[in-house]
Amino acid sequence: MVETITKINDIINGFVWGVPCLTLLMCTGVLMTILTKCFQVSHFKHWIGTTIGAVFHKSSGVTDKSDKHAISQFQSLCTALAATIGVGNIAGVATAIAAGGPGTIFWMWVAAFFGMMTNYSENVLGIYYRRRNEEGDWCGGAMYYLRDGLGSYKGCKQIGKILAVLFSIFCVLASFGIGNASQINSIATNLHSVFHIPAWVTGIGLMIIAALVILGGIKRIASVTEKLVPFMAIAYIVLALVVFFTHINKAGEVFGAIFSFAFGFKAIGGAAVGLAVKNAVTWGVKRGVFSNEAGLGSSVMVHSASNVKEPVRQGMWGIFEVFADTIVVCTLTAFAVLSSGLINLETGEMLTDAGKSALVSEAFSTTFGAAGGVFIAIAILLFAFSTTLGWSYYGTKAWEFLFGTKATVVYKVIFVLFIIVGATMSLDLAWDISDTFNGLMSLPNLIGVLALSPLVMRITRNYVARQLKGEQVEPLLSYSKEIQAEQAKEL
């Protein structure tokens, strides 16, 4: 049975992560970068100051929790980062280096650079097309801008509805892969390796804790993640920096290997060069997307639940999300692994018998001894479990779109029970399933982003004109006249 599932998954995975789909993913980011005049660079100071920089100023309102039907902007970021900063930042980076060589890190950076504007565009569209459900809470995501945005084009009403339903189905299925099985399985594997705890014991324990949080809804999830994410991210970044600076004498070799392998300079012969570059690009982009989820249309669902009024303001949180996840956390993981001496920087071969998921543990152990492995096990526990919490919300919103608000309790119960399955299933199968549904989610989402790219450009220009140039123009806040009037009045 498992072999059959694996074969079917390999066929689907080969299609969704083939060259055409990876090209679509990258081209979307390139297009949005061009249309917004390279917003992530040209307005770097503004989006840094408006997002993470504003957290330290109470008057900014980014931590305001007064709206009972919404979460704060900072909570939306923390919940989104909880879902993105996970196993992909640790085991995922190690897997990419082991399979595609040091050059994968360069292509991960490239994917993240353009992915910033893909994620930005998703969030802008998410806020613009969001609506309130029957309980008064905000609902937004790719399914809404596919149905109400793409569907508003002449002759596209049915295709918009179909793609919205397909996205929601893929999202529900993906939540059990990337958001549940791969995360929980990595936790169980590491806890068994370090502390010899049986997988089923880990599964039951995590199921109970998850139930207490997930069944409480977005308010409880956001309350947990806003405390957990900053703590775990800062702790990991500090220790990863210690590992890197301990081996700072290898910095030149590390950078050299990353750029050399990225373009196949280390390979011998034309065919070998082509294969080396293909592997580096494929694994770099795949792991980059698995980590930061730009192009999947996932984090936009929680960003749409924030109390923000400006689509662009939440879009800038999306830029910071990708920046923090990939440019900062994934890079530090890669530097720790590549500078530790566990990878031959001339050939790209592994010089250890440690499995791909244990490569980071061994890298940290070169500096901290046995405590390094213990820390990584704990880090994976916190990172992966927070990802599970974040993805439970994504799956809930997709389920709500398909079956209604009252039916979401059914999804939550199934999701929590599936944690035991995730803890005991094959690690390779868990990762393969995650990659497959990641790709399937991205297809309808990217179609929507590309189709609505002129709107993103107009909304961005409108914001820049009003907020940065001081021009007196009517704001573009929502496709709904009622919401537009309500939000404009509150600005």
C-alpha positions as CSV (number, residue, x, y, z in Angstrom):
1,M,0.0,0.0,0.0
2,V,2.8,2.4,1.0
3,E,4.7,1.6,-2.2
4,T,1.7,2.3,-4.3
5,I,1.1,5.6,-2.6
6,T,4.8,6.5,-3.1
7,K,4.7,5.7,-6.8
8,I,1.5,7.8,-7.4
9,N,3.0,10.6,-5.3
10,D,6.3,10.5,-7.3
11,I,4.3,10.9,-10.6
12,I,2.3,13.8,-9.3
13,N,5.4,15.3,-7.6
14,G,7.4,15.1,-10.8
15,F,4.7,17.1,-12.6
16,V,4.0,19.8,-10.1
17,W,7.7,20.4,-9.4
18,G,8.8,20.1,-13.0
19,V,10.7,22.8,-14.9
20,P,7.4,24.5,-16.2
21,C,6.0,24.9,-12.7
22,L,9.2,26.1,-11.1
23,T,9.5,28.6,-14.0
24,L,5.9,29.8,-13.3
25,L,6.8,30.2,-9.7
26,M,9.9,32.3,-10.4
27,C,8.4,34.3,-13.2
28,T,5.5,35.4,-11.0
29,G,8.0,36.8,-8.5
30,V,10.0,38.4,-11.2
31,L,6.9,40.0,-12.7
32,M,5.6,41.3,-9.4
33,T,9.1,42.7,-8.7
34,I,9.1,44.6,-12.0
35,L,5.5,45.9,-11.7
36,T,6.1,47.2,-8.2
37,K,9.4,48.8,-9.3
38,C,11.5,46.4,-7.1
39,F,9.5,47.4,-4.0
40,Q,11.5,45.1,-1.7
41,V,14.7,47.1,-2.5
42,S,13.5,50.6,-3.5
43,H,11.4,50.9,-0.3
44,F,13.5,48.7,2.0
45,K,13.8,51.3,4.8
46,H,10.0,52.0,4.7
47,W,8.9,48.3,4.9
48,I,11.4,47.5,7.6
49,G,10.3,50.5,9.6
50,T,6.6,49.8,9.1
51,T,6.8,46.2,10.1
52,I,9.3,44.9,12.6
53,G,10.6,48.4,13.4
54,A,7.1,49.5,14.4
55,V,6.8,46.7,17.0
56,F,9.0,48.8,19.3
57,H,6.7,51.8,19.0
58,K,3.3,51.4,20.9
59,S,1.8,54.3,18.9
60,S,2.2,52.4,15.6
61,G,-0.8,50.1,16.4
62,V,0.9,47.0,15.0
63,T,0.4,45.2,18.3
64,D,-3.1,46.5,19.0
65,K,-5.6,43.7,20.0
66,S,-8.7,45.8,20.6
67,D,-10.7,44.3,17.7
68,K,-12.4,41.2,19.0
69,H,-13.0,40.0,15.5
70,A,-9.4,40.3,14.4
71,I,-5.8,39.7,15.5
72,S,-3.0,42.3,15.6
73,Q,-0.6,42.8,12.7
74,F,2.2,41.4,14.8
75,Q,0.1,38.4,15.8
76,S,-0.6,37.7,12.1
77,L,3.1,37.8,11.4
78,C,4.0,35.5,14.3
79,T,1.3,33.0,13.3
80,A,2.5,33.1,9.7
81,L,6.1,32.7,10.8
82,A,5.0,29.9,13.1
83,A,3.7,28.1,10.0
84,T,6.8,28.9,7.9
85,I,9.7,28.7,10.4
86,G,9.7,24.9,10.9
87,V,11.4,21.7,9.7
88,G,12.1,23.3,6.4
89,N,14.5,25.7,8.0
90,I,16.5,22.9,9.7
91,A,16.1,19.5,8.1
92,G,14.9,21.0,4.8
93,V,18.0,23.1,4.3
94,A,20.2,20.1,5.2
95,T,18.2,17.9,2.7
96,A,18.7,20.5,0.0
97,I,22.5,20.7,0.6
98,A,22.9,16.9,0.7
99,A,20.8,16.4,-2.5
100,G,21.7,19.4,-4.6
101,G,25.1,20.6,-3.1
102,P,26.1,23.9,-1.6
103,G,24.8,25.7,-4.7
104,T,21.2,25.2,-3.6
105,I,21.6,28.0,-1.1
106,F,22.2,30.5,-3.8
107,W,19.1,29.5,-5.6
108,M,17.2,29.5,-2.3
109,W,18.2,33.2,-2.0
110,V,17.1,34.0,-5.5
111,A,13.8,32.3,-4.9
112,A,13.4,34.2,-1.6
113,F,14.3,37.6,-3.2
114,F,11.5,37.3,-5.8
115,G,9.3,35.3,-3.4
116,M,9.1,38.4,-1.2
117,M,7.0,40.2,-3.9
118,T,4.9,37.1,-4.6
119,N,4.1,36.9,-0.9
120,Y,3.5,40.7,-0.9
121,S,1.1,40.4,-3.8
122,E,-0.8,37.5,-2.1
123,N,-1.3,39.5,1.0
124,V,-2.3,42.7,-0.8
125,L,-5.0,40.7,-2.7
126,G,-6.0,38.8,0.5
127,I,-6.7,42.1,2.3
128,Y,-8.4,43.6,-0.7
129,Y,-10.8,40.7,-1.3
130,R,-11.4,39.6,2.3
131,R,-14.8,39.6,3.8
132,R,-16.5,38.9,7.2
133,N,-18.0,35.5,7.9
134,E,-21.3,34.9,9.8
135,E,-19.5,35.3,13.1
136,G,-18.0,38.7,12.1
137,D,-14.4,37.4,11.7
138,W,-12.3,38.3,8.6
139,C,-11.9,35.6,6.0
140,G,-9.4,36.0,3.2
141,G,-7.1,33.9,1.0
142,A,-6.4,32.8,-2.5
143,M,-9.9,31.1,-2.8
144,Y,-11.5,34.6,-2.4
145,Y,-9.4,36.5,-4.8
146,L,-9.8,33.6,-7.3
147,R,-13.5,33.6,-7.0
148,D,-14.2,37.3,-6.6
149,G,-11.1,38.7,-8.4
150,L,-10.3,36.4,-11.3
151,G,-14.0,35.5,-11.5
152,S,-15.0,39.1,-12.1
153,Y,-13.2,39.1,-15.4
154,K,-15.4,38.7,-18.5
155,G,-15.9,35.0,-19.2
156,C,-13.9,33.9,-16.1
157,K,-16.7,33.5,-13.5
158,Q,-16.8,29.7,-13.6
159,I,-13.0,29.2,-13.9
160,G,-12.6,31.5,-10.9
161,K,-15.0,29.4,-8.8
162,I,-13.4,26.1,-10.0
163,L,-9.9,27.3,-9.2
164,A,-11.0,28.6,-5.8
165,V,-12.5,25.2,-4.9
166,L,-9.4,23.3,-6.2
167,F,-7.1,25.6,-4.1
168,S,-9.2,25.0,-1.0
169,I,-9.1,21.2,-1.5
170,F,-5.4,21.2,-2.1
171,C,-4.9,23.4,1.0
172,V,-6.9,21.0,3.2
173,L,-4.8,18.1,1.9
174,A,-1.5,20.1,2.2
175,S,-2.3,20.9,5.8
176,F,-2.1,17.2,6.6
177,G,1.2,17.0,4.8
178,I,3.4,20.1,5.2
179,G,1.5,21.2,8.3
180,N,1.1,18.0,10.1
181,A,2.8,14.8,9.0
182,S,6.2,16.1,8.0
183,Q,6.4,18.4,11.1
184,I,5.2,15.8,13.6
185,N,7.2,13.1,12.1
186,S,10.4,15.1,12.3
187,I,9.6,15.9,16.0
188,A,9.1,12.2,16.8
189,T,12.2,11.1,14.9
190,N,14.4,13.6,16.7
191,L,13.0,12.9,20.1
192,H,13.5,9.2,19.6
193,S,17.0,9.7,18.4
194,V,18.1,12.0,21.2
195,F,15.9,11.0,24.2
196,H,14.7,7.5,23.0
197,I,11.0,8.5,23.3
198,P,8.7,6.1,21.3
199,A,7.0,7.8,18.3
200,W,3.6,6.9,19.5
201,V,4.2,8.5,22.9
202,T,5.3,11.7,21.2
203,G,2.2,11.6,18.9
204,I,-0.2,11.3,21.8
205,G,1.5,14.0,23.8
206,L,1.5,16.5,20.9
207,M,-2.1,15.6,20.0
208,I,-3.3,16.6,23.5
209,I,-1.4,19.9,23.5
210,A,-2.5,20.7,19.9
211,A,-6.1,20.1,20.8
212,L,-6.0,22.6,23.7
213,V,-4.7,25.3,21.3
214,I,-6.3,24.5,18.0
215,L,-9.8,24.0,19.2
216,G,-9.6,27.5,20.8
217,G,-9.4,29.1,17.3
218,I,-7.3,31.9,15.8
219,K,-7.2,34.0,19.0
220,R,-5.7,31.2,21.0
221,I,-3.3,30.2,18.2
222,A,-2.1,33.8,17.8
223,S,-1.7,34.2,21.5
224,V,0.6,31.2,21.7
225,T,2.6,32.0,18.5
226,E,3.3,35.6,19.4
227,K,5.1,34.3,22.5
228,L,6.7,31.2,21.1
229,V,8.0,32.5,17.7
230,P,10.2,35.4,18.9
231,F,11.7,33.3,21.6
232,M,12.5,30.3,19.4
233,A,13.7,32.4,16.5
234,I,16.1,34.5,18.5
235,A,17.5,31.5,20.4
236,Y,18.2,29.6,17.2
237,I,19.7,32.6,15.4
238,V,22.1,33.3,18.3
239,L,23.3,29.7,18.6
240,A,23.6,29.4,14.8
241,L,25.7,32.5,14.7
242,V,28.0,31.0,17.4
243,V,28.5,27.9,15.3
244,F,29.3,30.1,12.2
245,F,31.7,32.4,14.0
246,T,33.4,29.5,15.6
247,H,34.3,28.4,12.1
248,I,34.7,31.9,10.7
249,N,38.0,31.0,9.1
250,K,36.0,28.9,6.6
251,A,33.7,31.8,5.5
252,G,35.5,32.4,2.3
253,E,35.3,28.7,1.4
254,V,31.6,28.5,2.2
255,F,30.7,31.5,0.0
256,G,33.0,30.2,-2.7
257,A,31.3,26.8,-2.7
258,I,27.8,28.3,-2.7
259,F,28.5,30.3,-5.8
260,S,30.7,27.7,-7.6
261,F,28.2,24.9,-7.2
262,A,25.2,27.2,-8.0
263,F,26.6,27.6,-11.6
264,G,28.2,24.1,-11.9
265,F,31.8,25.4,-11.9
266,K,32.8,22.4,-9.8
267,A,31.4,19.9,-12.2
268,I,33.4,18.4,-15.0
269,G,32.1,18.3,-18.6
270,G,29.1,19.9,-20.2
271,A,26.5,17.3,-19.2
272,A,27.8,17.3,-15.7
273,V,27.5,21.1,-15.5
274,G,23.9,21.0,-16.7
275,L,22.9,18.3,-14.3
276,A,24.7,20.0,-11.4
277,V,22.9,23.3,-12.1
278,K,19.6,21.7,-12.6
279,N,19.9,19.9,-9.2
280,A,21.0,23.0,-7.5
281,V,18.1,25.1,-8.9
282,T,15.4,22.5,-8.3
283,W,16.4,21.7,-4.8
284,G,17.1,25.4,-3.9
285,V,13.7,26.6,-5.2
286,K,11.8,23.6,-3.8
287,R,13.3,23.9,-0.3
288,G,13.0,27.7,-0.4
289,V,9.3,27.5,-1.2
290,F,8.8,24.7,1.4
291,S,10.4,27.0,3.9
292,N,8.9,30.4,3.2
293,E,5.7,29.2,1.3
294,A,5.8,32.2,-1.1
295,G,3.6,31.4,-4.0
296,L,1.5,28.8,-2.1
297,G,-1.1,31.3,-1.0
298,S,-1.1,29.9,2.5
299,S,0.0,32.6,4.9
300,V,-2.3,35.1,3.3
301,M,-5.2,33.4,5.2
302,V,-3.8,34.5,8.5
303,H,-2.6,37.9,7.3
304,S,-6.1,38.5,6.2
305,A,-7.3,38.0,9.7
306,S,-5.4,41.1,11.0
307,N,-6.9,44.4,12.0
308,V,-5.0,46.3,9.2
309,K,-6.9,48.6,6.9
310,E,-4.2,49.1,4.1
311,P,-3.6,46.1,1.8
312,V,0.0,47.3,1.1
313,R,0.7,47.5,4.9
314,Q,-0.1,43.8,5.3
315,G,1.8,43.1,2.1
316,M,4.9,44.5,3.6
317,W,4.6,42.1,6.5
318,G,4.6,39.4,3.8
319,I,8.0,40.7,2.5
320,F,9.4,40.6,6.0
321,E,8.1,37.1,6.6
322,V,10.1,35.7,3.6
323,F,13.1,37.8,4.5
324,A,13.2,36.5,8.1
325,D,12.4,32.9,7.2
326,T,14.8,32.3,4.3
327,I,17.4,35.1,4.1
328,V,18.0,35.0,7.9
329,V,17.1,31.6,9.4
330,C,17.7,29.3,6.4
331,T,21.0,31.1,5.6
332,L,22.3,30.6,9.2
333,T,21.4,26.9,9.1
334,A,23.2,26.6,5.8
335,F,26.3,28.4,7.1
336,A,26.4,26.3,10.2
337,V,26.3,23.1,8.1
338,L,28.8,24.2,5.4
339,S,31.3,25.6,7.9
340,S,31.3,22.7,10.2
341,G,33.4,20.4,8.1
342,L,30.7,17.9,7.5
343,I,30.5,18.7,3.8
344,N,33.4,18.5,1.4
345,L,33.3,22.1,-0.1
346,E,35.3,20.9,-3.2
347,T,33.1,18.0,-4.2
348,G,29.9,18.6,-2.3
349,E,30.0,15.2,-0.7
350,M,28.8,14.5,2.8
351,L,31.7,13.5,5.2
352,T,29.4,12.0,7.8
353,D,27.1,9.0,8.1
354,A,24.4,11.2,9.7
355,G,21.1,11.2,7.9
356,K,20.0,14.3,6.2
357,S,17.7,15.4,9.0
358,A,20.5,14.8,11.6
359,L,23.1,16.8,9.6
360,V,22.2,20.1,11.4
361,S,22.4,18.3,14.8
362,E,25.9,17.1,14.1
363,A,26.9,20.6,12.8
364,F,25.8,22.2,16.1
365,S,27.6,19.4,18.0
366,T,30.9,20.4,16.5
367,T,30.6,23.5,18.6
368,F,28.4,22.6,21.6
369,G,29.2,18.9,21.9
370,A,26.3,16.7,22.9
371,A,24.3,19.7,24.0
372,G,24.2,20.8,20.3
373,G,22.1,17.7,19.3
374,V,19.8,18.3,22.3
375,F,19.3,21.9,21.3
376,I,18.4,21.0,17.7
377,A,15.9,18.3,19.0
378,I,14.2,21.0,21.1
379,A,14.4,23.6,18.3
380,I,12.8,21.1,15.9
381,L,10.1,20.4,18.5
382,L,9.2,24.1,18.9
383,F,9.6,25.0,15.2
384,A,7.7,22.1,13.9
385,F,4.9,22.2,16.5
386,S,4.4,25.9,15.8
387,T,4.1,25.1,12.1
388,T,1.5,22.6,12.9
389,L,-0.5,25.2,14.8
390,G,-0.2,27.8,12.0
391,W,-1.2,25.3,9.3
392,S,-4.2,24.1,11.3
393,Y,-5.6,27.6,10.8
394,Y,-4.9,27.5,7.0
395,G,-6.7,24.2,6.7
396,T,-9.6,25.5,8.8
397,K,-10.1,28.5,6.6
398,A,-10.0,26.4,3.4
399,W,-12.5,23.9,5.0
400,E,-14.7,26.9,6.0
401,F,-14.7,28.1,2.3
402,L,-15.8,24.6,1.2
403,F,-18.3,23.6,3.9
404,G,-19.2,26.7,6.0
405,T,-18.1,28.2,9.3
406,K,-20.0,25.7,11.5
407,A,-18.4,22.7,9.9
408,T,-14.8,23.8,10.9
409,V,-15.0,21.9,14.2
410,V,-15.0,18.6,12.1
411,Y,-11.8,19.6,10.4
412,K,-10.1,20.6,13.6
413,V,-10.9,17.2,15.2
414,I,-9.6,15.2,12.2
415,F,-6.5,17.4,12.1
416,V,-5.7,16.8,15.8
417,L,-6.3,13.0,15.5
418,F,-4.0,12.8,12.4
419,I,-1.1,13.9,14.6
420,I,-0.7,10.3,15.8
421,V,-0.5,9.1,12.1
422,G,2.1,11.7,11.3
423,A,4.3,10.7,14.3
424,T,4.5,7.0,13.1
425,M,4.6,7.2,9.3
426,S,7.6,7.1,7.0
427,L,9.7,10.2,7.1
428,D,10.4,10.1,3.3
429,L,6.8,9.6,2.5
430,A,5.8,12.6,4.8
431,W,8.3,14.9,2.9
432,D,7.2,13.7,-0.5
433,I,3.5,14.2,0.3
434,S,4.4,17.7,1.6
435,D,6.2,18.6,-1.7
436,T,3.3,17.3,-3.8
437,F,0.5,19.3,-2.1
438,N,2.8,22.4,-1.9
439,G,3.0,22.3,-5.7
440,L,-0.7,21.6,-6.2
441,M,-1.6,24.6,-4.0
442,S,0.7,26.9,-5.9
443,L,-0.8,26.3,-9.4
444,P,-4.3,27.9,-8.9
445,N,-2.8,30.6,-6.6
446,L,-0.2,31.7,-9.1
447,I,-2.8,31.9,-11.8
448,G,-4.8,34.2,-9.6
449,V,-1.8,36.4,-8.7
450,L,-0.7,36.7,-12.4
451,A,-4.3,37.5,-13.5
452,L,-4.7,40.2,-10.8
453,S,-1.1,41.6,-11.1
454,P,-2.4,44.9,-12.7
455,L,-4.6,45.4,-9.6
456,V,-1.6,44.8,-7.3
457,M,0.4,47.4,-9.2
458,R,-2.5,50.0,-9.0
459,I,-2.9,49.4,-5.2
460,T,0.9,49.7,-4.7
461,R,1.1,52.9,-6.7
462,N,-2.0,54.3,-4.8
463,Y,-0.3,53.6,-1.5
464,V,3.0,55.1,-2.5
465,A,1.3,58.2,-3.8
466,R,-0.7,58.7,-0.6
467,Q,1.7,57.5,2.2
468,L,5.1,58.3,0.7
469,K,4.5,61.2,-1.6
470,G,1.7,62.9,0.3
471,E,-0.7,63.1,-2.6
472,Q,-4.4,63.5,-2.0
473,V,-6.0,60.5,-3.8
474,E,-8.8,58.1,-2.9
475,P,-7.4,55.0,-1.2
476,L,-7.8,51.5,-2.7
477,L,-8.7,49.3,0.3
478,S,-11.4,46.8,-0.7
479,Y,-13.3,45.4,-3.7
480,S,-16.5,45.8,-1.6
481,K,-18.0,49.2,-1.6
482,E,-19.3,48.7,2.0
483,I,-15.9,47.6,3.4
484,Q,-14.1,50.3,1.3
485,A,-16.3,53.0,2.9
486,E,-15.9,51.5,6.4
487,Q,-12.1,51.1,6.2
488,A,-11.6,54.5,4.5
489,K,-13.5,56.2,7.4
490,E,-11.2,54.5,10.0
491,L,-8.0,55.5,8.3
